[in-house]
Amino acid sequence: MALNDGPLHRPPLTELERSLTHEYLFASQVIHLAMLMGALAFLTVTIVLYAGAIPDVYGDVSLLDTLSSIHAIYAFGAYSLAMLLYKRQIAGSETDVNPDADRVSAFLSRVRTAQIVRLALYEGAAFMGLVVCMLAAMNGTLHVHPIYWWNVASTAILAGLIVLTFPTRTKIIQIFHDLYGSY
């Protein structure tokens, strides 16, 4: 079911198609890729540190255990909050926007903002997991206790989200239909 009151509030699809420019899509795609590249660059540094570390058989892992637990809790909270904020931002409010072109522009702005907020929360979880891995790599613990590599899972989840939600014309139009309904 559409989030608004139906056809009276739905801007024409033709206006969306006209406003959905190459520049809009390109900027959204660059934002998605930049979020991923930051996490992948951090992962690369972590792998380099791991490769150069001397294994520490006697290292204390209590801090890493605590940080891994905090990371899991944070990631779960971030993913839940990201879904909630994304839906709220997309639904938004159009009470003071009248012309169809302004309503489409407001819709596209809400979509981009919602995407950035969602990505930022997922990226925060990814970086937290990568920090745990980096600390374990730097002190040599990761060689002895590879279980801490599981903290990279949040980076894989970020990458998966980016692949699945990578902005395309078709996906933006689908969000439009999901919000306003099809007719």
PALOKOL-803910 format. One record per residue (C-alpha): residue number from 1; x, y, z; residue in three letters. Coordinates in steps of 0.02 Angstrom, whole numbers, always signed. Each point is the difference from the previous one (the first is absolute). Layout:
N
KOLFI i c1 c2 c3 aa
KOLFI NUM X Y Z Ala
...
REM end
This chain:
183
KOLFI i c1 c2 c3 aa
KOLFI 1 +0 +0 +0 Met
KOLFI 2 +62 +174 -39 Ala
KOLFI 3 +59 +112 +141 Leu
KOLFI 4 -98 +153 -62 Asn
KOLFI 5 -182 +27 -39 Asp
KOLFI 6 +6 -67 -177 Gly
KOLFI 7 -16 +81 -172 Pro
KOLFI 8 -39 +177 +61 Leu
KOLFI 9 +169 +13 +87 His
KOLFI 10 +103 -97 -124 Arg
KOLFI 11 +105 +105 -119 Pro
KOLFI 12 -3 -60 -180 Pro
KOLFI 13 +124 -137 -41 Leu
KOLFI 14 +51 +99 -154 Thr
KOLFI 15 +60 +141 +114 Glu
KOLFI 16 +105 -125 +99 Leu
KOLFI 17 +75 -71 -160 Glu
KOLFI 18 +42 +176 -59 Arg
KOLFI 19 +78 +49 +167 Ser
KOLFI 20 +97 -163 +21 Leu
KOLFI 21 +152 +63 -93 Thr
KOLFI 22 +166 -82 -35 His
KOLFI 23 +81 +125 +120 Glu
KOLFI 24 -117 -50 +142 Tyr
KOLFI 25 +34 -185 -26 Leu
KOLFI 26 +187 +25 -22 Phe
KOLFI 27 +14 +100 +162 Ala
KOLFI 28 -99 -133 +95 Ser
KOLFI 29 +108 -138 -73 Gln
KOLFI 30 +160 +93 +48 Val
KOLFI 31 -64 +18 +179 Ile
KOLFI 32 -33 -187 +9 His
KOLFI 33 +170 -46 -71 Leu
KOLFI 34 +91 +125 +112 Ala
KOLFI 35 -79 -77 +155 Met
KOLFI 36 +59 -171 -56 Leu
KOLFI 37 +174 +57 -51 Met
KOLFI 38 +33 +74 +173 Gly
KOLFI 39 -40 -165 +84 Ala
KOLFI 40 +99 -100 -127 Leu
KOLFI 41 +151 +115 +22 Ala
KOLFI 42 -7 -27 +188 Phe
KOLFI 43 -15 -188 -27 Leu
KOLFI 44 +154 +6 -112 Thr
KOLFI 45 +100 +88 +136 Val
KOLFI 46 -58 -130 +125 Thr
KOLFI 47 +56 -142 -114 Ile
KOLFI 48 +170 +82 -25 Val
KOLFI 49 +21 +18 +189 Leu
KOLFI 50 -52 -181 +22 Tyr
KOLFI 51 +128 -58 -127 Ala
KOLFI 52 +140 +92 +89 Gly
KOLFI 53 -48 -46 +178 Ala
KOLFI 54 +91 -126 +107 Ile
KOLFI 55 -120 -128 +76 Pro
KOLFI 56 -28 +27 +187 Asp
KOLFI 57 -45 -165 +83 Val
KOLFI 58 -9 +80 +172 Tyr
KOLFI 59 -102 +154 -43 Gly
KOLFI 60 -148 +51 +106 Asp
KOLFI 61 -159 -11 -102 Val
KOLFI 62 -121 +70 +130 Ser
KOLFI 63 -2 +173 -83 Leu
KOLFI 64 -31 -79 -170 Leu
KOLFI 65 -140 -106 +72 Asp
KOLFI 66 -81 +154 +75 Thr
KOLFI 67 +20 +102 -159 Leu
KOLFI 68 -67 -142 -107 Ser
KOLFI 69 -155 -11 +111 Ser
KOLFI 70 -24 +189 -7 Ile
KOLFI 71 +20 -7 -188 His
KOLFI 72 -134 -135 -17 Ala
KOLFI 73 -122 +100 +107 Ile
KOLFI 74 +41 +162 -91 Tyr
KOLFI 75 -20 -81 -171 Ala
KOLFI 76 -169 -74 +45 Phe
KOLFI 77 -59 +169 +65 Gly
KOLFI 78 +70 +93 -150 Ala
KOLFI 79 -84 -117 -125 Tyr
KOLFI 80 -167 +14 +90 Ser
KOLFI 81 +12 +188 +13 Leu
KOLFI 82 +53 +13 -182 Ala
KOLFI 83 -157 -91 -58 Met
KOLFI 84 -112 +109 +107 Leu
KOLFI 85 +80 +166 -50 Leu
KOLFI 86 +4 -49 -184 Tyr
KOLFI 87 -187 -34 -4 Lys
KOLFI 88 -40 +160 +96 Arg
KOLFI 89 +111 +107 -110 Gln
KOLFI 90 -72 -70 -162 Ile
KOLFI 91 -179 +26 +60 Ala
KOLFI 92 +42 +177 +53 Gly
KOLFI 93 -124 +141 -8 Ser
KOLFI 94 -65 +94 -151 Glu
KOLFI 95 -126 +112 +84 Thr
KOLFI 96 +79 +163 -58 Asp
KOLFI 97 +56 -59 -172 Val
KOLFI 98 -126 +31 -139 Asn
KOLFI 99 +60 -4 -180 Pro
KOLFI 100 +38 -172 -69 Asp
KOLFI 101 +180 +47 -42 Ala
KOLFI 102 +30 +57 +180 Asp
KOLFI 103 -78 -159 +68 Arg
KOLFI 104 +112 -108 -110 Val
KOLFI 105 +151 +102 +49 Ser
KOLFI 106 -47 -21 +184 Ala
KOLFI 107 -23 -188 -28 Phe
KOLFI 108 +172 -17 -82 Leu
KOLFI 109 +78 +100 +141 Ser
KOLFI 110 -82 -112 +130 Arg
KOLFI 111 +60 -156 -92 Val
KOLFI 112 +180 +61 -4 Arg
KOLFI 113 -5 +53 +182 Thr
KOLFI 114 -75 -166 +52 Ala
KOLFI 115 +134 -94 -96 Gln
KOLFI 116 +141 +100 +80 Ile
KOLFI 117 -69 -22 +176 Val
KOLFI 118 -21 -187 -26 Arg
KOLFI 119 +174 -19 -73 Leu
KOLFI 120 +78 +102 +140 Ala
KOLFI 121 -74 -113 +133 Leu
KOLFI 122 +57 -156 -91 Tyr
KOLFI 123 +171 +77 -29 Glu
KOLFI 124 +15 +42 +186 Gly
KOLFI 125 -27 -183 +43 Ala
KOLFI 126 +126 -52 -133 Ala
KOLFI 127 +134 +118 +67 Phe
KOLFI 128 -29 -57 +178 Met
KOLFI 129 +28 -181 -54 Gly
KOLFI 130 +154 +50 -99 Leu
KOLFI 131 +73 +90 +151 Val
KOLFI 132 -16 -160 +102 Val
KOLFI 133 +89 -97 -139 Cys
KOLFI 134 +134 +133 -15 Met
KOLFI 135 +36 -5 +187 Leu
KOLFI 136 +8 -190 -6 Ala
KOLFI 137 +116 +8 -152 Ala
KOLFI 138 +115 +130 +77 Met
KOLFI 139 +32 -99 +158 Asn
KOLFI 140 +18 -168 -89 Gly
KOLFI 141 -155 -75 +80 Thr
KOLFI 142 -89 -23 -166 Leu
KOLFI 143 +127 -131 -54 His
KOLFI 144 -34 -104 +155 Val
KOLFI 145 -186 +36 +14 His
KOLFI 146 -70 +19 -177 Pro
KOLFI 147 -176 +1 +72 Ile
KOLFI 148 +15 +190 +10 Tyr
KOLFI 149 -8 +7 -190 Trp
KOLFI 150 -188 -20 +25 Trp
KOLFI 151 -2 +185 +40 Asn
KOLFI 152 +26 +28 -188 Val
KOLFI 153 -176 -68 -28 Ala
KOLFI 154 -73 +173 +22 Ser
KOLFI 155 +111 +61 -143 Thr
KOLFI 156 -67 -142 -108 Ala
KOLFI 157 -177 +51 +49 Ile
KOLFI 158 +38 +180 -51 Leu
KOLFI 159 +67 -62 -167 Ala
KOLFI 160 -154 -108 -25 Gly
KOLFI 161 -116 +145 +40 Leu
KOLFI 162 +91 +110 -125 Ile
KOLFI 163 -11 -133 -136 Val
KOLFI 164 -185 -32 +33 Leu
KOLFI 165 -51 +183 +14 Thr
KOLFI 166 +120 +78 -125 Phe
KOLFI 167 -100 +144 -73 Pro
KOLFI 168 -66 -27 -175 Thr
KOLFI 169 -143 +81 -94 Arg
KOLFI 170 -105 -157 +20 Thr
KOLFI 171 +28 -10 +188 Lys
KOLFI 172 -44 +183 +29 Ile
KOLFI 173 -160 -20 -102 Ile
KOLFI 174 -40 -156 +103 Gln
KOLFI 175 +20 +100 +161 Ile
KOLFI 176 -120 +128 -76 Phe
KOLFI 177 -128 -138 -37 His
KOLFI 178 +23 -75 +173 Asp
KOLFI 179 -33 +169 +78 Leu
KOLFI 180 -142 +64 -108 Tyr
KOLFI 181 -72 -162 -67 Gly
KOLFI 182 -22 -49 -182 Ser
KOLFI 183 -141 +55 -111 Tyr
REM end
